[in-house]
């Protein structure tokens, strides 16, 4: 079972190596990096490549219940559903840094043992297949040393311009070279201007999509960045840029 990337996800050699060793060794993979570097999307693309997914943000479906059957009154969360899956699936634990350290450590206890106890009925649920576990963190809060020790870890740096070109072409294979060659320097220049929320990959793709829809050949017209609101999303960032634009700085 090897993940080699998909037609929608560029996988550099370093990330490919750690993903596949985590799958082979059945260890959770903790992926860090700023917003927009593809941490969450990695889990979706692994699942898409394997043809299955248990996502921590999906809910359960309603069904008929038998008052005499306690199992009809149990609704499993993502870990329970992943443990009960007939085939090995992908379990995504998104933004783990938003939880406290006790929750983090308890989660890894469950994943390491591939089981948990439903205390109300004293039943131990054992995983049929150990899931491929992808954990993401935006580093808003430090993770505990015991948690980090029990994961494989990888930090996704923001893509350099060469890698970004390859990412863009996965999404827009027919994008004109002059448009892309002029848009990328503008995008990276904006990222260096100290905004509270610098534009990320998602914003770049939205911007390029809007530019192509308009049929423009260049992203800047008489010094004005076209469709700026697709790149900068915070009001203070937009005001900061427009202030610099008006003063020519």
Phi and psi in degrees as GROMACS dihedral restraints (atoms count N, CA, C in turn):
[ dihedral_restraints ]
;  ai    aj    ak    al  type     phi  dphi    fc
    3     4     5     6     1  -122.1    20    10
    4     5     6     7     1   134.9    20    10
    6     7     8     9     1  -103.4    20    10
    7     8     9    10     1   121.4    20    10
    9    10    11    12     1  -117.1    20    10
   10    11    12    13     1    16.7    20    10
   12    13    14    15     1    91.9    20    10
   13    14    15    16     1   173.9    20    10
   15    16    17    18     1  -136.5    20    10
   16    17    18    19     1  -179.5    20    10
   18    19    20    21     1   -70.6    20    10
   19    20    21    22     1    -6.0    20    10
   21    22    23    24     1  -120.1    20    10
   22    23    24    25     1     1.5    20    10
   24    25    26    27     1  -139.3    20    10
   25    26    27    28     1   116.4    20    10
   27    28    29    30     1   -81.4    20    10
   28    29    30    31     1   125.8    20    10
   30    31    32    33     1  -117.4    20    10
   31    32    33    34     1   109.6    20    10
   33    34    35    36     1   -76.1    20    10
   34    35    36    37     1   162.5    20    10
   36    37    38    39     1   -57.7    20    10
   37    38    39    40     1   -38.2    20    10
   39    40    41    42     1   -65.5    20    10
   40    41    42    43     1   -43.5    20    10
   42    43    44    45     1   -68.6    20    10
   43    44    45    46     1   -39.7    20    10
   45    46    47    48     1   -59.0    20    10
   46    47    48    49     1   -40.3    20    10
   48    49    50    51     1   -64.3    20    10
   49    50    51    52     1   -47.5    20    10
   51    52    53    54     1   -72.3    20    10
   52    53    54    55     1   -34.9    20    10
   54    55    56    57     1   -60.6    20    10
   55    56    57    58     1   -48.1    20    10
   57    58    59    60     1   -73.8    20    10
   58    59    60    61     1   -29.9    20    10
   60    61    62    63     1   -73.2    20    10
   61    62    63    64     1   -33.4    20    10
   63    64    65    66     1   -65.9    20    10
   64    65    66    67     1   -41.0    20    10
   66    67    68    69     1   -62.7    20    10
   67    68    69    70     1   -46.8    20    10
   69    70    71    72     1   -66.2    20    10
   70    71    72    73     1   -38.8    20    10
   72    73    74    75     1   -88.3    20    10
   73    74    75    76     1    -2.7    20    10
   75    76    77    78     1    57.6    20    10
   76    77    78    79     1    45.5    20    10
   78    79    80    81     1  -114.2    20    10
   79    80    81    82     1   146.9    20    10
   81    82    83    84     1   -63.4    20    10
   82    83    84    85     1   143.7    20    10
   84    85    86    87     1  -111.3    20    10
   85    86    87    88     1   116.0    20    10
   87    88    89    90     1   -92.3    20    10
   88    89    90    91     1   120.8    20    10
   90    91    92    93     1  -114.7    20    10
   91    92    93    94     1   122.7    20    10
   93    94    95    96     1  -114.5    20    10
   94    95    96    97     1   169.8    20    10
   96    97    98    99     1   144.9    20    10
   97    98    99   100     1   159.4    20    10
   99   100   101   102     1   -68.2    20    10
  100   101   102   103     1   163.7    20    10
  102   103   104   105     1   -57.0    20    10
  103   104   105   106     1   137.9    20    10
  105   106   107   108     1    92.5    20    10
  106   107   108   109     1     4.5    20    10
  108   109   110   111     1   -92.7    20    10
  109   110   111   112     1     0.1    20    10
  111   112   113   114     1    95.4    20    10
  112   113   114   115     1    22.2    20    10
  114   115   116   117     1   -65.3    20    10
  115   116   117   118     1   -55.3    20    10
  117   118   119   120     1   -66.7    20    10
  118   119   120   121     1   -40.2    20    10
  120   121   122   123     1   -61.1    20    10
  121   122   123   124     1   -29.0    20    10
  123   124   125   126     1   -56.6    20    10
  124   125   126   127     1   -46.3    20    10
  126   127   128   129     1   -62.7    20    10
  127   128   129   130     1   -42.3    20    10
  129   130   131   132     1   -63.7    20    10
  130   131   132   133     1   -38.8    20    10
  132   133   134   135     1   -75.1    20    10
  133   134   135   136     1   -34.4    20    10
  135   136   137   138     1   -60.8    20    10
  136   137   138   139     1   -46.1    20    10
  138   139   140   141     1   -63.8    20    10
  139   140   141   142     1   -41.2    20    10
  141   142   143   144     1   -63.4    20    10
  142   143   144   145     1   -40.4    20    10
  144   145   146   147     1   -65.5    20    10
  145   146   147   148     1   -33.4    20    10
  147   148   149   150     1   -90.8    20    10
  148   149   150   151     1   -11.6    20    10
  150   151   152   153     1    84.5    20    10
  151   152   153   154     1    20.9    20    10
  153   154   155   156     1  -162.3    20    10
  154   155   156   157     1   156.0    20    10
  156   157   158   159     1  -158.2    20    10
  157   158   159   160     1   135.1    20    10
  159   160   161   162     1  -115.0    20    10
  160   161   162   163     1   113.5    20    10
  162   163   164   165     1  -107.7    20    10
  163   164   165   166     1   135.2    20    10
  165   166   167   168     1   -67.6    20    10
  166   167   168   169     1    -5.1    20    10
  168   169   170   171     1  -105.0    20    10
  169   170   171   172     1     3.0    20    10
  171   172   173   174     1   -87.3    20    10
  172   173   174   175     1   147.8    20    10
  174   175   176   177     1   -95.8    20    10
  175   176   177   178     1  -178.2    20    10
  177   178   179   180     1   -97.4    20    10
  178   179   180   181     1   157.8    20    10
  180   181   182   183     1   -95.6    20    10
  181   182   183   184     1   141.7    20    10
  183   184   185   186     1   -71.0    20    10
  184   185   186   187     1   146.3    20    10
  186   187   188   189     1  -149.3    20    10
  187   188   189   190     1   166.4    20    10
  189   190   191   192     1   -66.4    20    10
  190   191   192   193     1   146.0    20    10
  192   193   194   195     1  -126.8    20    10
  193   194   195   196     1   146.4    20    10
  195   196   197   198     1  -106.0    20    10
  196   197   198   199     1   120.4    20    10
  198   199   200   201     1   -59.9    20    10
  199   200   201   202     1   -22.3    20    10
  201   202   203   204     1   -89.2    20    10
  202   203   204   205     1    -2.9    20    10
  204   205   206   207     1  -116.7    20    10
  205   206   207   208     1   106.6    20    10
  207   208   209   210     1   -60.1    20    10
  208   209   210   211     1   -29.5    20    10
  210   211   212   213     1   -67.3    20    10
  211   212   213   214     1   -21.3    20    10
  213   214   215   216     1   -71.7    20    10
  214   215   216   217     1   -14.9    20    10
  216   217   218   219     1  -105.2    20    10
  217   218   219   220     1     6.0    20    10
  219   220   221   222     1  -100.2    20    10
  220   221   222   223     1   130.2    20    10
  222   223   224   225     1  -120.9    20    10
  223   224   225   226     1   110.0    20    10
  225   226   227   228     1   -80.7    20    10
  226   227   228   229     1   144.7    20    10
  228   229   230   231     1   -82.5    20    10
  229   230   231   232     1  -168.6    20    10
  231   232   233   234     1   -61.1    20    10
  232   233   234   235     1   -37.5    20    10
  234   235   236   237     1   -68.9    20    10
  235   236   237   238     1   -43.8    20    10
  237   238   239   240     1   -60.6    20    10
  238   239   240   241     1   -41.7    20    10
  240   241   242   243     1   -67.6    20    10
  241   242   243   244     1   -38.1    20    10
  243   244   245   246     1   -65.2    20    10
  244   245   246   247     1   -39.4    20    10
  246   247   248   249     1   -66.8    20    10
  247   248   249   250     1   -30.5    20    10
  249   250   251   252     1   -88.4    20    10
  250   251   252   253     1    -8.8    20    10
  252   253   254   255     1   -62.0    20    10
  253   254   255   256     1   141.0    20    10
  255   256   257   258     1   -69.2    20    10
  256   257   258   259     1   -34.1    20    10
  258   259   260   261     1  -114.1    20    10
  259   260   261   262     1   156.2    20    10
  261   262   263   264     1   -62.4    20    10
  262   263   264   265     1   129.5    20    10
  264   265   266   267     1  -125.8    20    10
  265   266   267   268     1   178.9    20    10
  267   268   269   270     1  -101.8    20    10
  268   269   270   271     1   127.9    20    10
  270   271   272   273     1  -109.8    20    10
  271   272   273   274     1   117.8    20    10
  273   274   275   276     1  -102.6    20    10
  274   275   276   277     1   120.7    20    10
  276   277   278   279     1  -110.7    20    10
  277   278   279   280     1    98.1    20    10
  279   280   281   282     1   -88.9    20    10
  280   281   282   283     1   136.2    20    10
  282   283   284   285     1    54.5    20    10
  283   284   285   286     1    55.9    20    10
  285   286   287   288     1   -61.5    20    10
  286   287   288   289     1   -23.5    20    10
  288   289   290   291     1   -68.7    20    10
  289   290   291   292     1    -9.3    20    10
  291   292   293   294     1   -82.7    20    10
  292   293   294   295     1    -5.6    20    10
  294   295   296   297     1  -100.6    20    10
  295   296   297   298     1   164.5    20    10
  297   298   299   300     1   -82.7    20    10
  298   299   300   301     1   167.8    20    10
  300   301   302   303     1   -65.0    20    10
  301   302   303   304     1   -33.3    20    10
  303   304   305   306     1   -64.2    20    10
  304   305   306   307     1   -42.4    20    10
  306   307   308   309     1   -63.1    20    10
  307   308   309   310     1   -42.2    20    10
  309   310   311   312     1   -59.5    20    10
  310   311   312   313     1   -49.4    20    10
  312   313   314   315     1   -65.8    20    10
  313   314   315   316     1   -38.7    20    10
  315   316   317   318     1   -64.8    20    10
  316   317   318   319     1   -38.7    20    10
  318   319   320   321     1   -60.0    20    10
  319   320   321   322     1   -44.8    20    10
  321   322   323   324     1   -70.6    20    10
  322   323   324   325     1   -30.0    20    10
  324   325   326   327     1   -59.4    20    10
  325   326   327   328     1   -45.5    20    10
  327   328   329   330     1   -63.7    20    10
  328   329   330   331     1   -45.8    20    10
  330   331   332   333     1   -67.6    20    10
  331   332   333   334     1   -37.7    20    10
  333   334   335   336     1   -67.2    20    10
  334   335   336   337     1   -40.1    20    10
  336   337   338   339     1   -82.5    20    10
  337   338   339   340     1   -13.9    20    10
  339   340   341   342     1    55.4    20    10
  340   341   342   343     1    35.7    20    10
  342   343   344   345     1  -162.6    20    10
  343   344   345   346     1   160.4    20    10
  345   346   347   348     1  -152.1    20    10
  346   347   348   349     1   160.2    20    10
  348   349   350   351     1  -104.5    20    10
  349   350   351   352     1   130.4    20    10
  351   352   353   354     1   -86.8    20    10
  352   353   354   355     1    97.9    20    10
  354   355   356   357     1   -64.5    20    10
  355   356   357   358     1   -32.9    20    10
  357   358   359   360     1   -62.0    20    10
  358   359   360   361     1   -28.6    20    10
  360   361   362   363     1  -121.4    20    10
  361   362   363   364     1    10.3    20    10
  363   364   365   366     1    50.9    20    10
  364   365   366   367     1    48.5    20    10
  366   367   368   369     1  -118.5    20    10
  367   368   369   370     1   131.7    20    10
  369   370   371   372     1   -97.3    20    10
  370   371   372   373     1   120.2    20    10
  372   373   374   375     1   -96.1    20    10
  373   374   375   376     1   117.7    20    10
  375   376   377   378     1  -105.5    20    10
  376   377   378   379     1   138.0    20    10
  378   379   380   381     1   -65.8    20    10
  379   380   381   382     1   134.4    20    10
  381   382   383   384     1   -72.2    20    10
  382   383   384   385     1   -38.6    20    10
  384   385   386   387     1  -137.4    20    10
  385   386   387   388     1   133.9    20    10
  387   388   389   390     1   -68.7    20    10
  388   389   390   391     1   122.4    20    10
  390   391   392   393     1   -71.9    20    10
  391   392   393   394     1   157.5    20    10
  393   394   395   396     1   -78.0    20    10
  394   395   396   397     1   113.9    20    10
  396   397   398   399     1  -105.7    20    10
  397   398   399   400     1   120.1    20    10
  399   400   401   402     1  -112.5    20    10
  400   401   402   403     1   124.2    20    10
  402   403   404   405     1  -116.7    20    10
  403   404   405   406     1   132.0    20    10
  405   406   407   408     1  -115.0    20    10
  406   407   408   409     1   153.0    20    10
  408   409   410   411     1  -146.2    20    10
  409   410   411   412     1   137.0    20    10
  411   412   413   414     1   -95.9    20    10
  412   413   414   415     1     9.4    20    10
  414   415   416   417     1    59.8    20    10
  415   416   417   418     1    33.1    20    10
  417   418   419   420     1   -75.7    20    10
  418   419   420   421     1   -22.7    20    10
  420   421   422   423     1  -143.4    20    10
  421   422   423   424     1   142.5    20    10
  423   424   425   426     1   -65.7    20    10
  424   425   426   427     1   137.3    20    10
  426   427   428   429     1   -89.6    20    10
  427   428   429   430     1   150.4    20    10
  429   430   431   432     1   -69.6    20    10
  430   431   432   433     1   153.3    20    10
  432   433   434   435     1   -61.2    20    10
  433   434   435   436     1   -42.8    20    10
  435   436   437   438     1   -59.9    20    10
  436   437   438   439     1   -37.5    20    10
  438   439   440   441     1   -63.7    20    10
  439   440   441   442     1   -48.5    20    10
  441   442   443   444     1   -64.2    20    10
  442   443   444   445     1   -35.9    20    10
  444   445   446   447     1   -63.2    20    10
  445   446   447   448     1   -28.8    20    10
  447   448   449   450     1   -96.8    20    10
  448   449   450   451     1     6.6    20    10
  450   451   452   453     1  -117.6    20    10
  451   452   453   454     1   156.9    20    10
  453   454   455   456     1   -85.4    20    10
  454   455   456   457     1   144.5    20    10
  456   457   458   459     1  -128.0    20    10
  457   458   459   460     1   144.4    20    10
  459   460   461   462     1  -148.7    20    10
  460   461   462   463     1   134.0    20    10
  462   463   464   465     1  -103.7    20    10
  463   464   465   466     1   125.7    20    10
  465   466   467   468     1   -92.7    20    10
  466   467   468   469     1   107.4    20    10
  468   469   470   471     1   -72.1    20    10
  469   470   471   472     1   159.6    20    10
  471   472   473   474     1   -66.0    20    10
  472   473   474   475     1   136.2    20    10
  474   475   476   477     1   -61.1    20    10
  475   476   477   478     1   138.3    20    10
  477   478   479   480     1   -70.3    20    10
  478   479   480   481     1   168.0    20    10
  480   481   482   483     1   -59.9    20    10
  481   482   483   484     1   -37.2    20    10
  483   484   485   486     1   -64.3    20    10
  484   485   486   487     1   -44.6    20    10
  486   487   488   489     1   -66.6    20    10
  487   488   489   490     1   -38.6    20    10
  489   490   491   492     1   -62.9    20    10
  490   491   492   493     1   -35.4    20    10
  492   493   494   495     1   -60.0    20    10
  493   494   495   496     1   -42.2    20    10
  495   496   497   498     1   -67.5    20    10
  496   497   498   499     1   -38.7    20    10
  498   499   500   501     1   -63.6    20    10
  499   500   501   502     1   -46.6    20    10
  501   502   503   504     1   -59.7    20    10
  502   503   504   505     1   -41.3    20    10
  504   505   506   507     1   -71.2    20    10
  505   506   507   508     1   -19.1    20    10
  507   508   509   510     1   -67.2    20    10
  508   509   510   511     1   -34.6    20    10
  510   511   512   513     1   -90.2    20    10
  511   512   513   514     1   -34.9    20    10
  513   514   515   516     1  -129.3    20    10
  514   515   516   517     1    77.1    20    10
  516   517   518   519     1   -61.1    20    10
  517   518   519   520     1   -27.2    20    10
  519   520   521   522     1  -100.5    20    10
  520   521   522   523     1    13.2    20    10
  522   523   524   525     1   -62.6    20    10
  523   524   525   526     1   132.9    20    10
  525   526   527   528     1   -62.7    20    10
  526   527   528   529     1   136.1    20    10
  528   529   530   531     1   -59.1    20    10
  529   530   531   532     1   -42.2    20    10
  531   532   533   534     1   -59.9    20    10
  532   533   534   535     1   -38.3    20    10
  534   535   536   537     1   -65.6    20    10
  535   536   537   538     1   -47.2    20    10
  537   538   539   540     1   -65.4    20    10
  538   539   540   541     1   -41.8    20    10
  540   541   542   543     1   -65.4    20    10
  541   542   543   544     1   -28.7    20    10
  543   544   545   546     1   -90.9    20    10
  544   545   546   547     1   -26.7    20    10
  546   547   548   549     1   -75.4    20    10
  547   548   549   550     1   -40.1    20    10
  549   550   551   552     1   -62.4    20    10
  550   551   552   553     1   -45.9    20    10
  552   553   554   555     1   -59.3    20    10
  553   554   555   556     1   -37.9    20    10
  555   556   557   558     1   -63.5    20    10
  556   557   558   559     1   -43.6    20    10
  558   559   560   561     1   -61.1    20    10
  559   560   561   562     1   -48.3    20    10
  561   562   563   564     1   -69.0    20    10
  562   563   564   565     1   -30.3    20    10
  564   565   566   567     1   -66.0    20    10
  565   566   567   568     1   -40.7    20    10
  567   568   569   570     1   -61.6    20    10
  568   569   570   571     1   -38.5    20    10
  570   571   572   573     1   -64.6    20    10
  571   572   573   574     1   -21.8    20    10
  573   574   575   576     1   -94.4    20    10
  574   575   576   577     1     6.3    20    10
  576   577   578   579     1   -93.1    20    10
  577   578   579   580     1     7.2    20    10
  579   580   581   582     1    75.5    20    10
  580   581   582   583     1    31.8    20    10
  582   583   584   585     1   -74.4    20    10
  583   584   585   586     1   155.0    20    10
  585   586   587   588     1   -62.2    20    10
  586   587   588   589     1   -40.9    20    10
  588   589   590   591     1  -125.2    20    10
  589   590   591   592     1    88.4    20    10
  591   592   593   594     1   -63.8    20    10
  592   593   594   595     1   147.8    20    10
  594   595   596   597     1   -61.6    20    10
  595   596   597   598     1   140.3    20    10
  597   598   599   600     1  -114.8    20    10
  598   599   600   601     1  -171.8    20    10
  600   601   602   603     1   -58.5    20    10
  601   602   603   604     1   -41.9    20    10
  603   604   605   606     1   -59.6    20    10
  604   605   606   607     1   -42.8    20    10
  606   607   608   609     1   -65.8    20    10
  607   608   609   610     1   -39.2    20    10
  609   610   611   612     1   -60.7    20    10
  610   611   612   613     1   -44.9    20    10
  612   613   614   615     1   -64.9    20    10
  613   614   615   616     1   -40.0    20    10
  615   616   617   618     1   -61.5    20    10
  616   617   618   619     1   -43.1    20    10
  618   619   620   621     1   -62.7    20    10
  619   620   621   622     1   -47.6    20    10
  621   622   623   624     1   -64.2    20    10
  622   623   624   625     1   -36.3    20    10
  624   625   626   627     1   -62.8    20    10
  625   626   627   628     1   -42.2    20    10
  627   628   629   630     1   -66.4    20    10
  628   629   630   631     1   -40.6    20    10
  630   631   632   633     1   -63.6    20    10
  631   632   633   634     1   -42.2    20    10
  633   634   635   636     1   -66.6    20    10
  634   635   636   637     1   -37.7    20    10
  636   637   638   639     1   -62.0    20    10
  637   638   639   640     1   -36.3    20    10
  639   640   641   642     1   -78.1    20    10
  640   641   642   643     1   -13.4    20    10
  642   643   644   645     1    71.1    20    10
  643   644   645   646     1    26.3    20    10
  645   646   647   648     1   -84.5    20    10
  646   647   648   649     1   152.8    20    10
  648   649   650   651     1   -95.6    20    10
  649   650   651   652     1   -21.6    20    10
  651   652   653   654     1  -134.4    20    10
  652   653   654   655     1   144.8    20    10
  654   655   656   657     1   -81.6    20    10
  655   656   657   658     1   -11.6    20    10
  657   658   659   660     1  -120.6    20    10
  658   659   660   661     1   128.9    20    10
  660   661   662   663     1  -121.0    20    10
  661   662   663   664     1   113.9    20    10
  663   664   665   666     1    50.8    20    10
  664   665   666   667     1    46.0    20    10
  666   667   668   669     1    81.9    20    10
  667   668   669   670     1    -1.6    20    10
  669   670   671   672     1  -106.5    20    10
  670   671   672   673     1   126.8    20    10
  672   673   674   675     1   -74.2    20    10
  673   674   675   676     1   122.4    20    10
  675   676   677   678     1   -71.7    20    10
  676   677   678   679     1   141.6    20    10
  678   679   680   681     1    54.2    20    10
  679   680   681   682     1    47.9    20    10
  681   682   683   684     1   -58.6    20    10
  682   683   684   685     1   -31.9    20    10
  684   685   686   687     1   -67.7    20    10
  685   686   687   688     1   -10.9    20    10
  687   688   689   690     1   -82.5    20    10
  688   689   690   691     1   -16.7    20    10
  690   691   692   693     1  -100.6    20    10
  691   692   693   694     1   -45.6    20    10
  693   694   695   696     1  -106.4    20    10
  694   695   696   697     1   126.6    20    10
  696   697   698   699     1  -110.8    20    10
  697   698   699   700     1   -19.7    20    10
  699   700   701   702     1   -91.4    20    10
  700   701   702   703     1   138.5    20    10
  702   703   704   705     1   -58.6    20    10
  703   704   705   706     1   -41.5    20    10
  705   706   707   708     1   -66.3    20    10
  706   707   708   709     1   -31.3    20    10
  708   709   710   711     1   -70.2    20    10
  709   710   711   712     1   -41.4    20    10
  711   712   713   714     1   -62.6    20    10
  712   713   714   715     1   -43.4    20    10
  714   715   716   717     1   -65.8    20    10
  715   716   717   718     1   -38.4    20    10
  717   718   719   720     1   -63.6    20    10
  718   719   720   721     1   -43.0    20    10
  720   721   722   723     1   -65.8    20    10
  721   722   723   724     1   -45.0    20    10
  723   724   725   726     1   -65.7    20    10
  724   725   726   727     1   -32.4    20    10
  726   727   728   729     1   -65.4    20    10
  727   728   729   730     1   -43.0    20    10
  729   730   731   732     1   -66.1    20    10
  730   731   732   733     1   -37.8    20    10
  732   733   734   735     1   -62.9    20    10
  733   734   735   736     1   -40.8    20    10
  735   736   737   738     1   -71.5    20    10
  736   737   738   739     1   -28.0    20    10
  738   739   740   741     1   -94.1    20    10
  739   740   741   742     1    -6.1    20    10
  741   742   743   744     1    75.1    20    10
  742   743   744   745     1    21.0    20    10
